[in-house]
């Protein structure tokens, strides 16, 4: 090692360019440690030890050393937290473990039902206690942080739950997020939580925005989301963003047995966690805590819109698993809906993708919970008459969570009025029809109705369908009006309009290139997402997944739906044997695939796309993958729902009725007609113990 240098005076540092590599490395490491320490004091504890000028001097010195000796720069250097070169666009990140949303509870009985569903699923006796972890639900932007060997290597937004945006450079500017964890952290650790902004910081930000004659933000959530999604990390660095950690994604090794155990470890590694939080037992305790948090809401430093309840036992969480896009073991109990009074100016009619006519109230714009609302749904003509709604009325409106704003009541209702939806569709002029025993009135025009066609296109590119970034509602409407997109497959032929688009107002070479790139990325799609995107009546995400699991390929699905037109045939019986698909849903499915226009749409799409066959989970390791299973009778060692979920997770098909295609009939106490039919057909019948041994065997 070189001997110490003589300085020109006692205080001036040696110029960075004169340091050798070892000296630069040692000094840079010391500076990084000091800066991170002061970041934690300033942002995390609001207790700075040095002046801003002294802090800036430390940063400048580190920047000088890293400029002169780029070989000593580390990925987690504080200089990476500010001033990084703006990205051209956000890269996509595939989540190793999907980032799911939560189911919602609004009423007290929803919370009671939540506990009872868990008890039933796990087959727990009525007197067995279930512990929950309850914590505030922050109104921010979900984010996942990936650490490898303790070092932060990637950060991503939730996106559609399966794929998000890479915001690593921006997240490195958030001082409350640890860049390096202690040595006891797992080799792979994904920490999930919320990026947010306190109300005090939000107020200061808006004051600064106003002084600079810049954009004023509507609420802290919008400001936080906008800050995190800046293409230039130096802009993000100027926003007072913070992060709460409260959940896990992929983890290479288990380190806790309970939810509060996870929380303690996260705090140990330097993450802020939501407060106040508490372990509670039983629905009544959860409701009491919810009431307490609601009362404390004004004094809590950040915005929240409810309380999250999670089953505390991680073993129970594993057994409960997930349904559709939410865990069974957690729910968000929202606060009472925000309400406001305004004037209803006019009632207009909207036509949805399935032809339903919905009366919509056009309102005097009003602020409801930080959002300006100018329209609210009136649901159907029965609701209009029940509430006594009329044009010119003073009304109370509300919005709860993500629910569309709705008219709660009329302050001076008109009784005895009879509002009727039109006999002709206001968009295409086709006859409207209200089926007996249905509240909905529908346009009979089908896809010849422009409103239905446009709404189906919007559904096709929506978040849980093809999720094509840049194809929002207004763009879809514009492309439809100009004849560029008339069917879903036209979206994948938009490249031929590229030169024309580049010359239009609001477009340009970069925006057109980004749109076409986003479209190209979606030419490969999973079967379940494709089915959902088609917009078949009564087919949501859960049903689409069951259909994909059952039929496995698009060609097979089409063939079987054609065969199912014969209600006495095996294909129809097979369709209605799928759990939760009864005659009404089956009729909509068969009708969709039989309609000539839809056949043309499917052929057109298949020429443009690669619709991937459904991939069964754990197919290589499971003895029951691809097998059809029927459960009958009362099981004693697990709830029926848990048994079904376990079978599905191992790649099996769960049917609701017995047929020749059934591979196993699993019986519990009081098995009835299904057991009898299984015997008649000579099927394999298993007791609960035999079933458990089968799924547990290697």
N, C-alpha and C positions, 0 to 999 in steps of 0.2 A: 504494500500500500504506500502511496506517495506521502511524504512528510507534510504536516500541516502548512498551509500557505500563510504568508505574512500579509495582513490587511493594511491598506493605506491609512485607515483610522480604526478606532476600536468599535465603531458602530456600523459602518457600511458593510454590507455583505459582499462576498466575492462575486463578481459578475458571473451570471449563469454560464456564459460561453467559456469561462476559464476553468470551470469545474471539470474534473475527469468523470468517467462514467460511474465509478463507485461512489464518489462524493455526491454526484447528482442523484443517484438512486437513494442514498441514505437521507439526504435532505428532503427529497420529494416525499419519501415515506413518512417522515416526521411531520411535514406540512399537511399531508392528507389526514393524518391522525388528528392534528390540531383543528383543522377546518371542520371535520366531521363532528368533533366534540362540541365546537361552538355552534354548529348547525343544530345539534340536538338541544343545547341549552336555549337557543333563541326560538326555534320553531316548536320544539317539543315541550319545553318547560317554561317558556316565557321568562327566562332568567339569564340574560346575557352577561358574560363576565368581562367582555372587552367592547370597545367602541366600534362603531361601523367603520371608521377609518382604519383602525388596527386590523379588523377583519378583512377589509378590502386589500390591505397591504399583504396579508398572508396569501390571499388568492392570487394577487399579481405576481408575487414571488414564485408560486407554484407554476403559474402559466409561463413565466420566463424560463424556468428550468425545463419544463416539458417542451417548450418551443425549441430550446437549444439542444435538448437531448430527448427526441421523440421515443427512443428505445426504452425510456423509463416510465412511459405513460401506461397506466392500468385501466382496465375496462370500467372500474368503479370510481375513477378519479373524480373529485368534486368539480373539476373543470369540465367534465362531461355533462354536468348538470345544467349548464347555461351556455348558450351561444353556439350550439352545434348547428351544422349546416342544415337548413330546412330540407325536409324530405320532399320528393316529388309527389309521393302518395304513400298511403299506409299499406304495408305488406299484410297479407292474410296469415293468421296463425290458427292451425287446427288444434283445438283443445284435446289434450290426452284423455281427460275425463270431461264429459259435457258440462257446461255451465247452465244449470237448469234454473228456471224461475220457481216461485213458490205459489201454492194455492192460496186463496184469500178467504178469510173469515170476516164477516161484517157484523153479524148479530151474536148475542150470547149463546144461542142454541147451536150456532156453527162451531163454537169452541167445544161445547159439550159433545157434539157429534164427532168432532175431530178425535177426542179422547176415546170415544166408544168405538170408532172405526179401527183405531190402533189396537184396542183390547180384543176386538173381534178377530182382526187379522192375525194377531199373535196367539189367539185362543187362550187368553188369560182369564182367570176367574174374576168375578166382580169385586172381590175383596183384596186383590193384589194391586199394590200401589205402582203407579207409573211416574217416575221423576222426569221433569221437563226443565230445560234451560230457557229462560225468557230474557230477551234483550231488546232495546229499542231498534226500530227499523229506520235506518238513516235514509233520507231522501237524497241520494247521490247517484253516482255512475259506477256500475259493477266493474271490477277489474281483477285480473288474475296475475299473480307474480310468481315466476318460476325461478327457484334457486337450485343451483347445482354445486355440490360440495361447499355450500354456505354462501356462494356468490350469486347475486342477482344477475340473471342472464337474459331474461325476457319478461315483458309485461304485455298483456293483451286485454282488450275490452271483451264483454260478453258476446257481442254480435248476435248471431242467431242461436247461440247456445252450443253449437258445434264448431263454429269458426268465427273468430273475432279479428280485430285489427291490432297490428303490432305497434304499441305505443311506448316501447322500451325507452327511447331517447327522452320522451316527455316525462315518463315516470321517474327517471333519474334526477329530474329537477325538483322532485317533491321531497323536502327535507325530512319529513316524518317517516319515510320509507327506508328501512335499513338496506344498505348496499351489501353488507357482509354480515353473516350470522356467526354465532359462536360455533366452536368445533363439535358440539353435541347435536347439531342439526343433521337430519337425514341427508344422504347424498343427493336425493331428489326430493324437493319440497315445493309444492304449489300452494301459495297462500292466497285465499280469495277474500275479497272485501269490497269496500266502497270508497271511491274518491269523492270528497265532499269539500264544502267550504262553510266555515262558521258564519253565523248571521253578522257578527261584528266585522269580520274580514270582508264579507260581502258588501256591507254598508260602505266601508272604506274604499273598496274597489269601485263602486258606483260613483262615489264622490270624485275619485281620480278620473274616472271615465268622463264625468260631466265637465270637470275642469278642462280636460283635453278636448272637449266637444266631440266625444267618441260615443259609441254604442252604450246605452244603459241596459243592464240585464234585468229580466223580469223577476228572477228568483235565484237563490244560491245554487240550486240543482242545475239550472241552465248555464250558469256561469262556470260551474265546475266541469260540466260536460264539454262546454266550448273550450275551456282552458286545456283539458286533457287531449282534445282532438286537434290541436293546432299543428300545422305542418312544420312550423318553426319552433323548436324546443325553447328558444330564448324568450318567446312570448309566453309559453307555459310557465317558465321560471318566474315571470312577473306576477303570476296569479297565486294567491295564498291558498294553495291546495293542501289537503291533508288526506290521510288514509286510515280507515279502520279495518283491521283484519279480524275475521270471525269464522272462516270456514277453510276447508282444504280441498285441493284437487288431487293430482297424482302425488303419491308419497311412496318412497322406496322402502320405508319400514314404519311399523306402527310405533307410536310413542305415547299413546294415551288410551284409556278405556272409556272415557266419558267426554261429553261436549265441554264441560267446564275444565276438564283436563287439557283439552286442546287449547282453550282460552288461556290457561295459565302458562303453557309453553310458548304461545305466541307473544304474551307479555314478556316472558323471559328473554325472547329473541329480539325484543325492542319494538314490537308493534303496539300501536294504540288499539284498544278494544272498546266497544260501545259500553257506555255507562248511563244509568244504573242497570245492572243485570243481576239475575238471581236464579237459584235452583228452587223449583217449586213442585209440589205434588198435588195433582187433581185439578179439574176444570175450575172449581171455585177459586182456588189460589191464583190461577192464571187470570181469571176475570178481575180479581181484586188488584193484581199487579197492573193490569191494563188500565184500570180506573186511576191508579196512582200515577202512572206515567202520563196519562192524559192531563191530569191536574198539574203535573210538574212541567208540562210541555213548554210554557212560556219562559221558564227559567233554565231550560236546557240550551246549551250554546249553539246547537245546530238544528236544522229542520228535520223532523221525523214525521212519518205518516202512519205509524202503528207500532205494534210490538210483534216480534217473531218468537214463536214457540217451537222448540226442537226437543225431541226425545233425547234425554241425556245419555242413555246407554248407547255406546257405539255398536255393541252387539245387536241390540234391538234395531238400530238404524240399518245395519246390513241386512237383517231379516226382512225388514219392512220394504227396503228397496225403493223403486220409483214407479210412477204411473204416468204415462204420456210424457210430459215435459216437467214434472214436478216430483219432489220426494214425498213419499207417504208419511215420513216421520217429522215433517215440519209444515208450518203454515204461518201466514202473516195476518194477524188480527188488526185490520185497518181501524183508524179512528173514525168517528162519525163524519159523514160527508159534509164538505164545505157547502154552504148555501148562500144564496143572494136573491134579492128581489129586483125584478126588472119588468119591462113591458113586452108583451108578445104582439108583434106587429102583424105577422102573417103566418098562415099555415100553408106550406108547400108540400109536394109529394116527391119522394125519392124512390127510384126503382132499383132494387138490388140485383146481384148476380143470379139469384134463383127466381127472379121475377116478383118478389114481394114488394108491395107498395107500402111505404112507411110515411105517415104524416110527420113532418118536421116543423118545429116552431122557429121562425125567424125572430130574433130578439133584439132589443136595444142592447148593444154590447155592454157587458158587465164583468168586473174582475171577481173570479171565484177561485180562491186559494192560489193566487198568483198567476192565473191563466185567464186571458180575456175570452169570454164565451159569447158568441153571437147566434148560435144555433143549439137546439136541444131536441132530442127525440120525443115523440108522442106515442111511439110503439105501434098502435093500431087504432081503428075507429072505435072499438069498445072502450079503450082507455080515454080517448078524447071525450066521449060521452059520459063516462063514469066520473071524470074530474070536472066536467062542465067547462071545458076549455073553449075560448072564442077569441077571435082577433080583436086586439085592443085591450085584452085583459092584463091586469097586474098579476104576475106569477112569481112563485118561489122555485128556483132551479137549484140543482145540486150536481156535484160530481164526486164520486167516491172511487179512489184509486184510479185505475185505468178505464173505468166505466164511462161511456159516452154521456155527456151532460143530459139531464132529463128534467122535465117539468114535474115537480113534486105535488104542487097544488095551486089552485087559483084562489086569489084572495077574495074575490066576489064571484063565485061560480054561477053560471046560468043553468038552472035546472030545467029538465024537460026538453032540452034541445036534442036534435038528432043529426049528428054529423055522419056523412056517408062518403066513403071513398068513391072515386069516379068509376063509371061503368066501362070507360075506355082508358087504356093506358095513356098517360099524358105525354109519353115519349114517342111511341110508335103507333098509337091508335088502335091496337088490338083489344079485343074484349078482355075484361078482367073477371076473375072468378074467385069466389070464396067457398071453399069446400065445407060441407057439413061437419060440425064439431071442430073446425079450425078457426083460429082468430085471424089468421093471415089472409089477405086478399092478394091474388097474383095476376100478373100479366101473362096471357096465354101466347104471347108472340115468340117466346123462346129466344134463340140467338138471332132471330131477325129483328129483335128489339135492340136498338143501339145501346140503350142504357145497360141492358143485361150483358151485352157483348163487352162493353168497356169495363164493367165491374168484374167480369170474369177475367179479363186481362190483368186488371189490378190485383186480383186474388192470385193469379198465376205467378206474378213476380213478387208476391208479398214475402214477408220474413220467413215463414215456415214452408213456403213453396220454393220457387227458384231463387228468391232473395237476390235480385239483380240490382246492385247499387247504381243509382243514377236514373232508374226508371220509376220515378214517383208518379203520383196521381195526375199531376198537371201534364207531365211529359207524355204519359200514356194517352191522355185525352187529346193532346196536340197531334200525336202520331196517328191516332184514329181519325180525327177530323180531316187530316191531310191525306188519308188513304195509304199511309206508309205501313201501318200495322192494322190488319183486319182480323187476323187469327194469331194464336200463340206462336206458331212456327215463323211468322213474319218477323218476329223479334230477332231470330237468329239469321235473318237475311238483311238486317239493317245496314250492313257494310256497303251495300250498293248505293245507299243514300249518303255516304260519308262526305263526299265533296260538296253536295248540296247543303248538308247540315253545317259544315264549317263556315259557310258564308252568312249564316243566319244570326240575328241579334241574340245575344245570350249564349251563343255557342262559339267554338273556336277549335283549333287543331287539337289542343290538349284535352279539352272536355269531350270531344268526339272520340279521341283515342282511348280515353279512360272508360267511356261507356262501352265501346266495342270490346275492350279488354275484359270488362266485367261480364259481358255477354258470353264471350268465348270461354271464360272460366266455368260457366254453368252448362256447357254442352254435355258434361258427364254429371249424372244425377242418380241418387238412390231411388229405388222403386217406391218406397213409402212416401218420399217427398213428391215424387212425380204424381202419384195417385192423389195426394192432398191438393196439389196445384191445379188439378183438373176441375176442381170446384163442384164436385158431385154433391147434390143435395144430401144432407144428413151424414156426410163423410168428413169428419174432422181428423185431427192428427192421430188420435188413438185408433180409430177405425181403419185409417189408411195403413197404419203399421200392422194391424191384425191381418188385413187383406194381403199385404206384402209378405208377411210371414207364412200365410197359408198357401198362397199361389206361387210365390217365389220369383216369377218372371212376368213381364208384361204380356208376352205372347200367350202364356198359359192363362193369365187372368182374362184376356179377351176371349179366348176359346171357351173357358168355363162359363163366362157371363152369357155368351151366345147360347150355350147348351142349357143354362139355367132358365131360359125363357119357357121351357117346359116345366111347369110347376110340379108335375108328377114324376119328373126324372131325377136321376141320381145327383146331377150337378146342382139342382135347386136345393135338394136336401142337404148336400154338402155345404152350400153357401149358408143356409140358415142354421147349420150346426155350429158355425163360428160364433164364439161367445159375443153377445151383445148385438148380433145381427139378426133381427127378427124380420117378419114379412114386409114391414113398411120400408126398412132400409134396403132389403133385398130388392124390392120393387123399384126403388130409385136407382140402384146399381144396374139392374138388368135393363131398365129403360134407357139409362144413359148410354150403355154400350150398344144398344139396338138402334139408336137414333142415327139416321144416315149422315147428318152433318157432323156428329161426334166421331163417327168412323173415319170421315175424311180428315178431321183434325188430328186424330191419332196417327193415321198413315203419314200425314205431313210432318208431324213431330218426330216420328221414328226415323224419317229420312234425314233429320237435322241433328238428332241427339243420340247419345249413348246412355240408355236407361239401364242402370246396373241391376243385375239380379240381386235379390235380397240376400244378405250375408247373415247366416245364423250365428248367434253368439255361442262361443265355446264348441263349435261344431266338431272340431277334431277330437276333443276330449270327452264328449258326452255320449253315453250309450243311447240316450233318448232323442238326440238331435234328429229332426225330421219326422219323428213319430207323432201320431195323433193320440191324445190322452183325454179321457173323460173321467171326471171325479163325481162320485155319487155317494150319498149318505153323509153322516156327521163324522168328521175326522177328530181324533182325540189328542194327537200330539202336535198338531198345528191347525190353524184356521184354514178353511177351504180357499180363501183368497191368497193366503201365503203359499199354499201348495200349488195353486195355479201360477203364481208369480215365479216360483222356483222352477217349474216346468218350462215356462216361457224363457227364463234366463238361460236355460240349458239347451235352447234351440228347439223345443218341442212345440207342437201345435195343440192348443187346448180347445176342445169342442164342447158344445153345450148339449149335444145329443149323440146317441150311439148309432153307428152305421157300419157297413162292411169295411169302411176305410179306417175304422178305429183300431189302433194297435194295442192300447192298454185301457182297461176300465179299472179304476182304483176305487175300492169300496170302503166305506166306514159304517157306522151303526145306522140301522134303519134304511139301508139301500132299497130302493123300490123298483119301479118299472125299468130303469136303465140296466139294472143287474139282470133282470129277467130277459130283456132283449139281448144282452151280451151273451147269455147262456144259449139262447136260441140261435144266435149267429156263430157260436163256437169261438168267441173272442177270448183273449188272454185277460183273466181277471186277477187283480193283485189286492192283497190286504194293504192297509196303511204301512205296516212294518215291512212287507215285501217291497213296496214302492220305495220307501226310504233306503232300504238296502240296495236297491237297483241304482238309484241316483247317486248313492255314496260310493259305489264300487268303482275301481279304477278301470 
